[in-house]
Amino acid sequence: MHLRIRLTCRKYEIWALSFFSLVTGLYVLHFSIALILVNKEVPQTRGMLYPRESETREVRSLDGIWNFVRSDQANPTQGVRDEWYAKELSKSRPTIPMPVPASYNDITTDNLRDHVGTVWYDRKFFVPRSWSKDQRIWLRFGSVHYEAYVWINGQKVVKHEMGHLPFEAEVTDFLNYGAENRITVMCDNALIQTTVPQGRITEVPNDGGMTIVQSYTFDFFNYAGIHRSVHLYTTPRTFIEEVEVTTNLSKDATVGEVFYSVSVNGSAANEADNVLHIQANLYDKEGILVANATSDQKLGGKLQVNPVKPWWPYLMHSEPGYLYQLEIKLLATNDELLDVYRLKVGIRTLSWNSQQFLINGKPVYFRGFGRHEDSDIRGKGLDNALMVRDFNLLKWIGANAYRTSHYPYSEESMQFADEHGIMIIDECPSVDTENFSQELLGKHKSSLEQLIHRDRNHPSVVMWSIANEPRTGSVSADSYFELVANFTRSLDKTRPITAAIAVPNTQDKAGRSLDIISFNRYNAWYSNAGRLDMITQNVIDEAIAWNKRYNKPIIMSEYGADTLEGLHMQPAYVWSEEFQTEVFSRHFKAFDELRKKGWFIGEFVWNFADFKTAQTYTRVGGNKKGVFTRARQPKAAAHLLRKRYFALGRDLDQCSFPDDLFTYIADLIS
């Protein structure tokens, strides 16, 4: 094995490998490493409550147009060495305007789309003089993909690795009050074999000599940039740092319980003569106080609601997504008000066994989608208009769930799911996981720790997905996913664990560590392309085989076919709207047979909407498996799926049909 290695910084390990032989010793070493994975601790997230204004807190957005510079691909660390962060970026390089939040890839008309490596952002902002008085100031990013370094007025304040998840830092001592300030961000989109998700960087020849190429096996575009909102917010000197909520219902679902636990940060928390306590108030949708309690110095307690309105999924109840508002007041010994934080709470229970998944004691049948945060121009940038449109379409089509394939979605979308009763299978960024290693294991666990810390209070989150299509046929997958699954349970025992598996059930080594088995399969597309007569029985047989092997509930988490909107062919032919409709129909037959067995608990179409991918001859402008176009308009299959999902809703949950579900044809008179 010959190696040529060029190192510019830790992330940029450009390996050009020429394999002449596979040395047996290396082969043995590979498996030795896999078998001695160690369950090491990962850093624990602190704070990170979603920024909300209150009597004691202010929030200011830094969203808008920032200045932007790309680094030279061949010299990605030049900006750090030359200290671009020490002054305005425009003093080091010509800048262009860049919207935040947004992916930077599709904004310009040049080749920024395929840039590999670092880019830089900066902007100026003012901080009022009033913020300097008895307050602490925090800088929070909703998400930067993939790795971020942040400076305030030329001083480094935080570094974070992991896209799609928030991070923050206290910047109280870095700001100029009553004056102008500057924030600088370096963003690095490079993916290697120890990032989550994984990728490879190679140096290859081109017409100009050599160039750096980013490759990855996952089938969506590696959008990058400051993807979600940037906020400055204030807290008191001693403040509510964390709130953890769990809920319970009586057997007859008439009485609800809300258990809360609060962590405090600040000097007052350490004063022996100042015993802090919590006043917790719970309000219903009308703003009426329905329960309250005062905690002891342990800063936790229980609220009881009688009668209670449970949180129900969409179409399972006439009032889905019912939320209470929990008001947490932090008080000093003399009842001085120190801090106030409010959040929405849904009261519900989850349970599962070898046959079923239940919410509030009632069996659930999932009907929904795999999705992507993806849109034209903005890429993966937060887009509130698009988010509202997507939820309107989810409800229009009768879906009750989706999986956050293949990474955590925005906090705003999680809040929207809470409010609308849409159940979420919450997935970490581990996709196509392979080449298992100790470093990868640590980052994989860290991604789950950050995800669960962020989303643990959302009633819409009903399941954790620890990976999508990992290479679970590998020998080392057994111990690797056992460690990942057990770590996830140590963080949250109230929700089941799944993973979307694509290997054949006879090869899988991860399913034993899961609570619910999800599998992806594309009959008549990636296998037996075009053969509509090879779908129904294959789906039935595979689902039965998964259940027989693991004796756990089964979900088909992906199925579908690429479809070019407007292409019609009769008889049905691949890529046509007729073919997608037929593929769905043949799957529906299989699902109905499987539902009779009791352990088949859900069907998820791939995908909700068309989305962008890396360039390849198998993708015409991206992945076209969406039921909706990228512009969020329905294809023919959307209308079929709508009838299916509402029919299931009426059969299983006794919901009513929308007035426009069926188009009038004729009044037949015999």
Buried (B, 14 or more C-beta within 10 A) or exposed (E): EEEEEEEBBEBBBBBEEEEEEEEEEEEEEBEEEBEEBEBEEBEEBEBBBBBEEBEBBBBBEBBEEBBBBBBEBBBBBBBBEEEBBBEBBEEBBEBBEBBBBBBBBBBBEEEBBBBBBBBBBBBEBEBEEEBBEEBBBBBBBBBBBBBBBBBBBEEBBBEBBBBBBBBBBBBBEBBEBEEEBBBBBBBBBBBBBBBBBBBBBEBEEEEEEEBBBBEBBBBBBBBBBBBBBBBBBBBBBBBBBBBBBBBBBEEEBEBBBBEBBBBBBBEBBEEEEBEBBBBBBBBBEEEEEBBEBEBEEEBBBBBBBEEBBBBBBBBBBEEBBBBBBBBBBBBBEEEEEBBBBBBBBBBBBBEBEEBBBBBBEBEBBBBBBBBBBBBEEBBBBBBEEBBEBBBEBBBBBBBBBBBBBBBBBBBBBBBBBBBBBBBBBBBBBBBBBBBBBBEBBBBBBBBBBBBBBBBBBBBBBBBBBBBBBBBBBBEBBBBBBBBBBEBBBEBBEBBBBBBBBBBEBEEBBBBBBBBBBBBBBBBBBEEBEBEBEBBBBBBBEBBBBBBEBBEBBBBBBBBBBBBBBEBEEEEBEBBBBBBBBBBBBBBBBBBBBBBEEEBBBBBBBBBBBBBBBBEEEEBEEBBBBBBBBBEBEBBBBBBBBBBBBBBBBBEBBEBEEEEEBEEEEEEEEE
